[in-house]
Amino acid sequence: MSTPPPRPALLERLTVSPSRRRRDRLARGTIAAGTAIALIPLVLIVYYLLKKGLGSWSTDFFTTDPTGNTFFKTSSIGGIKSAILGTIEMVALASAISIPLGIGVAVWLVEYGRTTRFAQAVRFFVDVLTGVPSILFGLFVFIVLVIGTGSTYAGYKGSIALSLLMLPVVIRSAEVILLLVPAGVRESALALGAPRWRVIFRIVLPTALPGMITGVLLAVARAAGETAPLLFTAASTHKTTTDLGAFMNSLPVQIYSDVTSPTASVVNRAWGAALTLVGLILLLNLLARLVSRRSRLA
């Protein structure tokens, strides 16, 4: 039995008018132009970092410590080994503090608190902390743990300041992702008799993992590039150290110190350190994406 041909009125409704096609092309062009404009600063920054920083990279650049010879052109200025290791150590400790705590708070806000007044108060203060300048976190730790205890600067104090900086970002991003997990997934597991804690650990968190990784990476990237909190808490040193209870160097502080030097080679080291910092964040991002993809396939 053959299908009857479409009626003329139906064809007229299915045909896209020229004015709608023009509006569609205009909208597509506007979106493409906006995307290109947004990418221009990023491309220029990456290009300038590569142009200025690649010339400083060498084996000695990554394997030697700064010598402190910033005013003598004939002396060796050293590399950024202590800054790289110090950044990794402090950010790792800050992540170990803020990520479990932040995800735990987000789980409570979504799964248990949700509409309670206390949960609303927590969300309000988290939003406030998100907008607090990073230098205030450093000053807070400086007053409490340096002046308050009568002790000196230390790497773990810098990690605490960075963890306070990361915490609101982790909480808000994790909460948003957890809210996107369909309610039917939770209800199906609960209907089968699974306790709520098991549903959270076996169903909700694995489902939200890829999105939460993105939020965690944003927090880590922000902490890794902060200078002000570390100036008041970890200070700086030229020597490589793994003792988080002592002065510790970091890439942001190294860049801040080098870029103000009158010596061209030291300023070039700052560009190389900046490019290294961007490379570390990119490498961390790639590794996290790989882990997330494997967890979804498992």
JOFEN-V221308 format. One line per field, one symbol per residue. ss: DSSP state (2 for helix, 1 for strand, 0 for the rest). psi: psi as a letter, one per 40 degrees, with the letter a starting at -180 (. if undefined). burial: I if it has 9 or more other ideal C-beta (glycine too) atoms within 8 Angstrom, else O. A space follows every 10 residues. Layout:
ss=???
psi=???
burial=???
This chain:
ss=0000000222 2222000222 2222222222 2222222222 2222222222 2222220022 2220000000 0000000000 2222222222 2222222222 2222222222 2220002222 2222222222 0002222222 2222222000 0000222222 2222222222 2222222220 0022222222 2000022222 2222222222 2222222222 2222000222 2220000000 0000000000 2222222220 0002222222 2222222222 2222222222 22222220
psi=hihiiiiddd ddddhhiddd dddddddddd dddddddded dddddddddd dddddehidd deeiiieege ehdeiheaaf dddddddddd dddddddddd dddddddddd dddceidddd dddddddddd ehiddddddd ddddecddef aaiidddddd dddddddddd ddddddddde hhdddddddd deehiddddd dddddddedd dddddddddd ddddehdddd dedebiidih ieheeiihii ddddddddee iehddddddd dddddddddd dddddddddd ddddddd.
burial=OOOOOOOOOO IOOOOOOOOO IOOOOOOOOO OOOOOOOOOO OOOOOIOOII OIIIOIIOOO IIOOIIIOII OOOOOOIIII IIIIIIIIII IOIIIOIIIO IIIOIIIIII IOIOOOOOII OIIOOIIOII OOOIIOIIII IIOIIIOOOO OOIIIIIIII IIIIIIIIII IIIIIIIIOO IOOOIIOOII OOOIOOOIII OIIIIOOIIO IIIIIIIIII IIIIIIIIII IIIIIIIIOI IOOIOIIIII IIIIIIIIOO IOIOOIIIII IIIIIIIIOI IOOIIOOIIO IIOOIOOO
